[in-house]
Amino acid sequence: MSYRRAVIKQQWTPEEVEAYCRKFEAKRPAYVREADKRVGSRFSSRGKRLINSKGNLSKAQYEKFVSKGLSDEHILAKYENLTQEILDVEKKRWKIQ
């Protein structure tokens, strides 16, 4: 346990950390770099659960949500790229309302 006294805590500035990480970027495998570009921050998307990020809502999915008592605002919150105008056009096409 005496080795703990010899450890010196380092405090780095964000610029120093960035420079240190850049040194190892070329050594990372290409598939890991590509995955980071596609996924981005892996932990930031866990807070918001998206059903379909492309905004493709089917009539069956919409009817399922309505039968559960969800309003249009809740459905729009679940779909990232779905807007109220697109939802209104889809409902007209499905002959709902």
N, CA, C and O atoms as a MOPAC input file, in Angstrom:
PM7 MOZYME 1SCF
protein

 N      0.80200 1    -1.20100 1     0.00000 1
 C      0.00000 1     0.00000 1     0.00000 1
 C      0.84500 1     1.26600 1     0.00000 1
 O      0.31700 1     2.35900 1    -0.20100 1
 N      2.12300 1     1.13700 1     0.21800 1
 C      2.96800 1     2.31700 1     0.29200 1
 C      3.18500 1     2.96100 1    -1.07600 1
 O      3.60300 1     4.11600 1    -1.15300 1
 N      2.90300 1     2.22100 1    -2.16400 1
 C      3.12800 1     2.77400 1    -3.50200 1
 C      2.17100 1     3.91100 1    -3.82100 1
 O      2.44300 1     4.70400 1    -4.72300 1
 N      1.06500 1     4.01200 1    -3.10800 1
 C      0.08800 1     5.05500 1    -3.39000 1
 C      0.66000 1     6.44600 1    -3.13900 1
 O      0.25000 1     7.40800 1    -3.78800 1
 N      1.58100 1     6.55800 1    -2.22600 1
 C      2.15200 1     7.86500 1    -1.93400 1
 C      3.02700 1     8.36500 1    -3.07200 1
 O      3.21800 1     9.57200 1    -3.22200 1
 N      3.55100 1     7.46500 1    -3.86300 1
 C      4.44300 1     7.86300 1    -4.94900 1
 C      3.69000 1     8.32800 1    -6.19300 1
 O      4.28100 1     8.95400 1    -7.07300 1
 N      2.39600 1     8.03000 1    -6.27300 1
 C      1.60800 1     8.41800 1    -7.43800 1
 C      1.27700 1     9.90400 1    -7.34600 1
 O      0.74300 1    10.37600 1    -6.34300 1
 N      1.60200 1    10.62200 1    -8.39800 1
 C      1.34200 1    12.05400 1    -8.43900 1
 C      0.13100 1    12.28500 1    -9.33000 1
 O      0.07500 1    11.81100 1   -10.46500 1
 N     -0.81000 1    13.00300 1    -8.80700 1
 C     -2.02100 1    13.29100 1    -9.58000 1
 C     -1.71100 1    14.36600 1   -10.60900 1
 O     -1.20300 1    15.43500 1   -10.27100 1
 N     -2.01900 1    14.07500 1   -11.86700 1
 C     -1.78200 1    15.03100 1   -12.94300 1
 C     -3.06700 1    15.77300 1   -13.26100 1
 O     -4.13800 1    15.17300 1   -13.35500 1
 N     -2.95300 1    17.05000 1   -13.42300 1
 C     -4.09400 1    17.85400 1   -13.83700 1
 C     -3.75900 1    18.46800 1   -15.18600 1
 O     -2.83600 1    19.27400 1   -15.30200 1
 N     -4.50800 1    18.08600 1   -16.19100 1
 C     -4.26300 1    18.54800 1   -17.54400 1
 C     -5.32600 1    19.54800 1   -17.93700 1
 O     -6.46700 1    19.48900 1   -17.47800 1
 N     -4.93500 1    20.44800 1   -18.78100 1
 C     -5.90700 1    21.36700 1   -19.36200 1
 C     -6.59600 1    20.64100 1   -20.52200 1
 O     -6.06000 1    19.66300 1   -21.04300 1
 N     -7.75800 1    21.10400 1   -20.92300 1
 C     -8.43000 1    20.45800 1   -22.06300 1
 C     -7.59000 1    20.46500 1   -23.33700 1
 O     -7.67200 1    19.53100 1   -24.13500 1
 N     -6.78400 1    21.50700 1   -23.53500 1
 C     -5.93800 1    21.56200 1   -24.72500 1
 C     -4.87600 1    20.47500 1   -24.68200 1
 O     -4.57400 1    19.86100 1   -25.70600 1
 N     -4.30300 1    20.23000 1   -23.50400 1
 C     -3.29700 1    19.18800 1   -23.35900 1
 C     -3.89100 1    17.80100 1   -23.59100 1
 O     -3.25800 1    16.93900 1   -24.20100 1
 N     -5.10800 1    17.59600 1   -23.10200 1
 C     -5.78100 1    16.31500 1   -23.31200 1
 C     -6.05900 1    16.10700 1   -24.79400 1
 O     -5.87900 1    15.00800 1   -25.31700 1
 N     -6.50100 1    17.16700 1   -25.46800 1
 C     -6.78500 1    17.07300 1   -26.91000 1
 C     -5.51700 1    16.74600 1   -27.70000 1
 O     -5.54700 1    15.92000 1   -28.61200 1
 N     -4.40000 1    17.39500 1   -27.35000 1
 C     -3.13700 1    17.12500 1   -28.04000 1
 C     -2.67100 1    15.69400 1   -27.78200 1
 O     -2.14200 1    15.04300 1   -28.68300 1
 N     -2.86200 1    15.20700 1   -26.57700 1
 C     -2.47500 1    13.83600 1   -26.23500 1
 C     -3.30600 1    12.82000 1   -27.02300 1
 O     -2.76900 1    11.82600 1   -27.51300 1
 N     -4.59900 1    13.06500 1   -27.14400 1
 C     -5.48400 1    12.14400 1   -27.86200 1
 C     -5.20400 1    12.16700 1   -29.36800 1
 O     -5.30100 1    11.13300 1   -30.02900 1
 N     -4.85700 1    13.34000 1   -29.91400 1
 C     -4.55700 1    13.42800 1   -31.33900 1
 C     -3.35600 1    12.56700 1   -31.71600 1
 O     -3.26600 1    12.07200 1   -32.84000 1
 N     -2.44700 1    12.39500 1   -30.78000 1
 C     -1.24100 1    11.60700 1   -31.05000 1
 C     -1.59700 1    10.15300 1   -31.37000 1
 O     -0.88600 1     9.50300 1   -32.13700 1
 N     -2.67900 1     9.63900 1   -30.79800 1
 C     -3.04300 1     8.23900 1   -30.98000 1
 C     -4.13200 1     8.02900 1   -32.02300 1
 O     -4.50800 1     6.88700 1   -32.28800 1
 N     -4.64100 1     9.08400 1   -32.61500 1
 C     -5.73800 1     8.96500 1   -33.58500 1
 C     -5.33100 1     8.12300 1   -34.79500 1
 O     -6.14100 1     7.34100 1   -35.29300 1
 N     -4.10300 1     8.26400 1   -35.27400 1
 C     -3.66300 1     7.51700 1   -36.44700 1
 C     -3.51200 1     6.02800 1   -36.16100 1
 O     -3.56000 1     5.20900 1   -37.07900 1
 N     -3.33300 1     5.67800 1   -34.90200 1
 C     -3.14300 1     4.27300 1   -34.54000 1
 C     -4.46100 1     3.53500 1   -34.33300 1
 O     -4.46900 1     2.30900 1   -34.21800 1
 N     -5.57300 1     4.26400 1   -34.28300 1
 C     -6.87100 1     3.61700 1   -34.09800 1
 C     -7.26800 1     2.91100 1   -35.38400 1
 O     -7.00900 1     3.43200 1   -36.46900 1
 N     -7.89300 1     1.73700 1   -35.29400 1
 C     -8.33100 1     1.03700 1   -36.50200 1
 C     -9.37300 1     1.85900 1   -37.26600 1
 O    -10.13500 1     2.62700 1   -36.67900 1
 N     -9.38600 1     1.67800 1   -38.57600 1
 C    -10.29200 1     2.45100 1   -39.42500 1
 C    -11.75300 1     2.18600 1   -39.08400 1
 O    -12.57400 1     3.10200 1   -39.13900 1
 N    -12.09200 1     0.94100 1   -38.73200 1
 C    -13.50200 1     0.64700 1   -38.43700 1
 C    -13.95800 1     1.34500 1   -37.16400 1
 O    -15.14100 1     1.65700 1   -37.02700 1
 N    -13.05100 1     1.59600 1   -36.23600 1
 C    -13.42600 1     2.30600 1   -35.00500 1
 C    -13.65700 1     3.78100 1   -35.30700 1
 O    -14.59500 1     4.38500 1   -34.78600 1
 N    -12.79600 1     4.36700 1   -36.15500 1
 C    -12.98700 1     5.76600 1   -36.53200 1
 C    -14.29500 1     5.95100 1   -37.28700 1
 O    -15.01600 1     6.92000 1   -37.05100 1
 N    -14.60700 1     5.02700 1   -38.19800 1
 C    -15.86000 1     5.11500 1   -38.94900 1
 C    -17.07400 1     4.96300 1   -38.03200 1
 O    -18.08300 1     5.64600 1   -38.20700 1
 N    -16.96800 1     4.07000 1   -37.06300 1
 C    -18.07800 1     3.88100 1   -36.12800 1
 C    -18.30300 1     5.13400 1   -35.29000 1
 O    -19.44600 1     5.49300 1   -35.00900 1
 N    -17.23400 1     5.79500 1   -34.89400 1
 C    -17.38200 1     7.03400 1   -34.13600 1
 C    -18.02500 1     8.12700 1   -34.97700 1
 O    -18.79600 1     8.93400 1   -34.45900 1
 N    -17.71500 1     8.16100 1   -36.27100 1
 C    -18.33900 1     9.15300 1   -37.14100 1
 C    -19.83000 1     8.88200 1   -37.29100 1
 O    -20.63800 1     9.81200 1   -37.29700 1
 N    -20.19900 1     7.58900 1   -37.41500 1
 C    -21.60400 1     7.24200 1   -37.59900 1
 C    -22.39900 1     7.39800 1   -36.31900 1
 O    -23.49700 1     7.95300 1   -36.33000 1
 N    -21.85600 1     6.91700 1   -35.22400 1
 C    -22.59900 1     6.89000 1   -33.97500 1
 C    -22.42700 1     8.17700 1   -33.19800 1
 O    -23.36500 1     8.63100 1   -32.54300 1
 N    -21.25000 1     8.77300 1   -33.25600 1
 C    -20.99500 1     9.97000 1   -32.46900 1
 C    -20.79200 1     9.58800 1   -31.02200 1
 O    -20.11800 1     8.60700 1   -30.71000 1
 N    -21.37100 1    10.36000 1   -30.16100 1
 C    -21.25900 1    10.05900 1   -28.73500 1
 C    -22.17900 1     8.90000 1   -28.41200 1
 O    -23.39400 1     9.00300 1   -28.58300 1
 N    -21.62400 1     7.82000 1   -27.95600 1
 C    -22.41200 1     6.60400 1   -27.76300 1
 C    -23.39100 1     6.70400 1   -26.61000 1
 O    -24.40000 1     5.99900 1   -26.59700 1
 N    -23.11900 1     7.55200 1   -25.65700 1
 C    -23.94600 1     7.58300 1   -24.46300 1
 C    -24.95500 1     8.72000 1   -24.46100 1
 O    -25.84500 1     8.73600 1   -23.61100 1
 N    -24.84900 1     9.65700 1   -25.37000 1
 C    -25.76700 1    10.78900 1   -25.34400 1
 C    -27.14300 1    10.43000 1   -25.88400 1
 O    -28.12100 1    11.09700 1   -25.54700 1
 N    -27.24700 1     9.41100 1   -26.70000 1
 C    -28.53700 1     9.08400 1   -27.29500 1
 C    -29.38400 1     8.17600 1   -26.40200 1
 O    -30.51300 1     7.84600 1   -26.76500 1
 N    -28.87000 1     7.77200 1   -25.25700 1
 C    -29.63400 1     6.86300 1   -24.40900 1
 C    -30.76600 1     7.55400 1   -23.67100 1
 O    -31.71400 1     6.89900 1   -23.23600 1
 N    -30.67900 1     8.87100 1   -23.52600 1
 C    -31.72900 1     9.57600 1   -22.80800 1
 C    -33.01600 1     9.65500 1   -23.59500 1
 O    -34.09800 1     9.56800 1   -23.01300 1
 N    -32.93000 1     9.81600 1   -24.89300 1
 C    -34.10600 1     9.94100 1   -25.74300 1
 C    -34.23900 1     8.68900 1   -26.58300 1
 O    -33.34800 1     8.35800 1   -27.36500 1
 N    -35.32000 1     8.01400 1   -26.42500 1
 C    -35.53400 1     6.77000 1   -27.15300 1
 C    -36.34000 1     7.05600 1   -28.40600 1
 O    -37.51600 1     7.41300 1   -28.33400 1
 N    -35.70100 1     6.89700 1   -29.54700 1
 C    -36.37000 1     7.12900 1   -30.81700 1
 C    -36.83600 1     5.81000 1   -31.39500 1
 O    -36.12900 1     4.80400 1   -31.33600 1
 N    -38.02400 1     5.82600 1   -31.95100 1
 C    -38.55700 1     4.61600 1   -32.54600 1
 C    -37.99300 1     4.42500 1   -33.94500 1
 O    -37.52000 1     3.34300 1   -34.29200 1
 N    -38.04600 1     5.47400 1   -34.73600 1
 C    -37.54600 1     5.40600 1   -36.09900 1
 C    -37.03500 1     6.78900 1   -36.44800 1
 O    -37.82600 1     7.71400 1   -36.62800 1
 N    -35.73500 1     6.94200 1   -36.54700 1
 C    -35.15700 1     8.26400 1   -36.72600 1
 C    -35.46000 1     8.85700 1   -38.09500 1
 O    -35.30400 1    10.06600 1   -38.26900 1
 N    -35.88200 1     8.07100 1   -39.06400 1
 C    -36.16600 1     8.60100 1   -40.39100 1
 C    -37.56400 1     9.20400 1   -40.49100 1
 O    -37.87500 1     9.85400 1   -41.48800 1
 N    -38.39200 1     9.01100 1   -39.51000 1
 C    -39.71000 1     9.60700 1   -39.52200 1
 C    -40.72500 1     8.82700 1   -40.31800 1
 O    -41.74700 1     9.38400 1   -40.71600 1
 N    -40.48100 1     7.56300 1   -40.56300 1
 C    -41.41900 1     6.74200 1   -41.31500 1
 C    -42.42800 1     6.12200 1   -40.35900 1
 O    -42.16500 1     5.09100 1   -39.74000 1
 N    -43.56100 1     6.75200 1   -40.25000 1
 C    -44.62600 1     6.28100 1   -39.37900 1
 C    -45.66500 1     5.58100 1   -40.24100 1
 O    -46.16900 1     6.15700 1   -41.20500 1
 N    -45.98000 1     4.35700 1   -39.89900 1
 C    -46.98900 1     3.63400 1   -40.66800 1
 C    -48.36500 1     3.83200 1   -40.03500 1
 O    -48.48600 1     4.28400 1   -38.89700 1
 N    -49.38100 1     3.48600 1   -40.79400 1
 C    -50.75000 1     3.62600 1   -40.29500 1
 C    -50.97500 1     2.70600 1   -39.10300 1
 O    -51.63500 1     3.09300 1   -38.13900 1
 N    -50.43500 1     1.49800 1   -39.15800 1
 C    -50.59400 1     0.55800 1   -38.04900 1
 C    -49.91600 1     1.08000 1   -36.77900 1
 O    -50.45900 1     0.94600 1   -35.68200 1
 N    -48.72800 1     1.67500 1   -36.93200 1
 C    -48.04300 1     2.23100 1   -35.77000 1
 C    -48.83300 1     3.39900 1   -35.18600 1
 O    -48.96100 1     3.52300 1   -33.96800 1
 N    -49.36400 1     4.25500 1   -36.06600 1
 C    -50.14300 1     5.39800 1   -35.59100 1
 C    -51.38500 1     4.93000 1   -34.84300 1
 O    -51.69600 1     5.44700 1   -33.77000 1
 N    -52.09100 1     3.96000 1   -35.40200 1
 C    -53.29100 1     3.45100 1   -34.73500 1
 C    -52.95500 1     2.79100 1   -33.40500 1
 O    -53.73100 1     2.88000 1   -32.45400 1
 N    -51.81800 1     2.13900 1   -33.33500 1
 C    -51.37800 1     1.52200 1   -32.08000 1
 C    -51.13600 1     2.58400 1   -31.01900 1
 O    -51.53700 1     2.41600 1   -29.86700 1
 N    -50.47600 1     3.68600 1   -31.40300 1
 C    -50.22200 1     4.76600 1   -30.46100 1
 C    -51.51600 1     5.42300 1   -30.00000 1
 O    -51.67600 1     5.72900 1   -28.81800 1
 N    -52.44100 1     5.63900 1   -30.93500 1
 C    -53.71100 1     6.27700 1   -30.58700 1
 C    -54.52300 1     5.37200 1   -29.66400 1
 O    -55.18800 1     5.85700 1   -28.74800 1
 N    -54.47400 1     4.06100 1   -29.89800 1
 C    -55.21700 1     3.14800 1   -29.03000 1
 C    -54.63900 1     3.12900 1   -27.61400 1
 O    -55.35600 1     2.83500 1   -26.65700 1
 N    -53.34900 1     3.44100 1   -27.47700 1
 C    -52.74200 1     3.53600 1   -26.15400 1
 C    -53.02200 1     4.87400 1   -25.48700 1
 O    -52.70800 1     5.06000 1   -24.31200 1
 N    -53.61300 1     5.80800 1   -26.22900 1
 C    -53.96200 1     7.10600 1   -25.66600 1
 C    -52.91200 1     8.18200 1   -25.86300 1
 O    -52.95800 1     9.21000 1   -25.18700 1
 N    -51.97600 1     7.97700 1   -26.76200 1
 C    -50.94600 1     8.98500 1   -27.01100 1
 C    -51.47200 1    10.05600 1   -27.95600 1
 O    -52.19300 1     9.75900 1   -28.90900 1
 N    -51.10700 1    11.28900 1   -27.68400 1
 C    -51.51200 1    12.38300 1   -28.55700 1
 C    -50.48200 1    12.56400 1   -29.67500 1
 O    -49.43400 1    11.91800 1   -29.68800 1
 N    -50.80700 1    13.46000 1   -30.61200 1
 C    -49.89600 1    13.71300 1   -31.72500 1
 C    -48.57200 1    14.29800 1   -31.23900 1
 O    -47.52200 1    14.01800 1   -31.81700 1
 N    -48.61500 1    15.11400 1   -30.17600 1
 C    -47.37200 1    15.69800 1   -29.65100 1
 C    -46.43000 1    14.61800 1   -29.14500 1
 O    -45.22000 1    14.69600 1   -29.35500 1
 N    -46.98300 1    13.60600 1   -28.47800 1
 C    -46.15200 1    12.51200 1   -27.97600 1
 C    -45.57400 1    11.67900 1   -29.12900 1
 O    -44.43000 1    11.22900 1   -29.06500 1
 N    -46.36200 1    11.48400 1   -30.16100 1
 C    -45.88200 1    10.72300 1   -31.31700 1
 C    -44.77400 1    11.49200 1   -32.02600 1
 O    -43.77300 1    10.90300 1   -32.43500 1
 N    -44.94700 1    12.81000 1   -32.17600 1
 C    -43.91900 1    13.62600 1   -32.81600 1
 C    -42.63500 1    13.65100 1   -31.99900 1
 O    -41.54800 1    13.75600 1   -32.56800 1
 N    -42.73700 1    13.55700 1   -30.68400 1
 C    -41.54500 1    13.53800 1   -29.83200 1
 C    -40.76600 1    12.24000 1   -29.99700 1
 O    -39.54900 1    12.22400 1   -29.81500 1
 N    -41.45100 1    11.15400 1   -30.33700 1
 C    -40.77500 1     9.87300 1   -30.50000 1
 C    -40.06200 1     9.75300 1   -31.84200 1
 O    -39.09700 1     8.99800 1   -31.96800 1
 N    -40.52600 1    10.48500 1   -32.83300 1
 C    -39.94100 1    10.42300 1   -34.17200 1
 C    -39.13800 1    11.68700 1   -34.41700 1
 O    -39.66700 1    12.79600 1   -34.34600 1
 N    -37.86700 1    11.51100 1   -34.70500 1
 C    -36.94000 1    12.63600 1   -34.80900 1
 C    -37.25900 1    13.56300 1   -35.98200 1
 O    -37.29300 1    14.78000 1   -35.79800 1
 N    -37.48900 1    13.03500 1   -37.15700 1
 C    -37.65700 1    13.84800 1   -38.35900 1
 C    -39.11000 1    14.03400 1   -38.77600 1
 O    -39.37200 1    14.54100 1   -39.86700 1
 N    -40.03700 1    13.64800 1   -37.95500 1
 C    -41.45200 1    13.78200 1   -38.28900 1
 C    -41.95800 1    15.13900 1   -37.82000 1
 O    -41.75600 1    15.51700 1   -36.66600 1
 N    -42.61200 1    15.86400 1   -38.70900 1
 C    -43.18400 1    17.16800 1   -38.36100 1
 C    -44.70100 1    17.06900 1   -38.36400 1
 O    -45.28200 1    16.09200 1   -38.83900 1
 N    -45.32600 1    18.10900 1   -37.82000 1
 C    -46.78600 1    18.12700 1   -37.76700 1
 C    -47.38500 1    18.14400 1   -39.16800 1
 O    -48.41000 1    17.50700 1   -39.41000 1
 N    -46.75600 1    18.86500 1   -40.09200 1
 C    -47.27500 1    18.93400 1   -41.46100 1
 C    -47.22700 1    17.57100 1   -42.13500 1
 O    -48.18400 1    17.17400 1   -42.79900 1
 N    -46.12800 1    16.85700 1   -41.97100 1
 C    -46.01400 1    15.52300 1   -42.57100 1
 C    -47.03300 1    14.57600 1   -41.95200 1
 O    -47.64000 1    13.76200 1   -42.64700 1
 N    -47.21600 1    14.68900 1   -40.63600 1
 C    -48.19800 1    13.83700 1   -39.95800 1
 C    -49.60900 1    14.13100 1   -40.45000 1
 O    -50.40200 1    13.20900 1   -40.64400 1
 N    -49.93200 1    15.41100 1   -40.65500 1
 C    -51.25600 1    15.76300 1   -41.16900 1
 C    -51.48400 1    15.21400 1   -42.57300 1
 O    -52.57700 1    14.74500 1   -42.88900 1
 N    -50.45300 1    15.27000 1   -43.41600 1
 C    -50.56700 1    14.72800 1   -44.78000 1
 C    -50.76300 1    13.21400 1   -44.72800 1
 O    -51.58000 1    12.66800 1   -45.46900 1
 N    -50.02600 1    12.54600 1   -43.86800 1
 C    -50.16100 1    11.08800 1   -43.73800 1
 C    -51.54900 1    10.70700 1   -43.21600 1
 O    -52.16000 1     9.75800 1   -43.70600 1
 N    -52.03900 1    11.44600 1   -42.22700 1
 C    -53.38300 1    11.15400 1   -41.69600 1
 C    -54.44500 1    11.35900 1   -42.76300 1
 O    -55.42500 1    10.61500 1   -42.80600 1
 N    -54.27000 1    12.35700 1   -43.62500 1
 C    -55.21600 1    12.59100 1   -44.71200 1
 C    -55.14500 1    11.44000 1   -45.71000 1
 O    -56.17000 1    10.98800 1   -46.22000 1
 N    -53.92400 1    10.96600 1   -45.98800 1
 C    -53.75300 1     9.85700 1   -46.92100 1
 C    -54.35500 1     8.57100 1   -46.36300 1
 O    -54.91200 1     7.76600 1   -47.10900 1
 N    -54.23900 1     8.37800 1   -45.03100 1
 C    -54.79000 1     7.18500 1   -44.39300 1
 C    -56.28700 1     7.31300 1   -44.12500 1
 O    -56.93000 1     6.36600 1   -43.67200 1
 N    -56.84500 1     8.52100 1   -44.41600 1
 C    -58.25900 1     8.81000 1   -44.19100 1
 C    -58.61200 1     8.69000 1   -42.71700 1
 O    -59.59900 1     8.05400 1   -42.34900 1
 N    -57.78500 1     9.31500 1   -41.87900 1
 C    -58.01400 1     9.37600 1   -40.44200 1
 C    -58.34000 1    10.83700 1   -40.11600 1
 O    -57.61900 1    11.74400 1   -40.53000 1
 N    -59.41600 1    11.05500 1   -39.38200 1
 C    -59.93300 1    12.36300 1   -38.98200 1
 C    -60.61800 1    13.03200 1   -40.06500 1
 O    -61.11200 1    14.14600 1   -39.88900 1

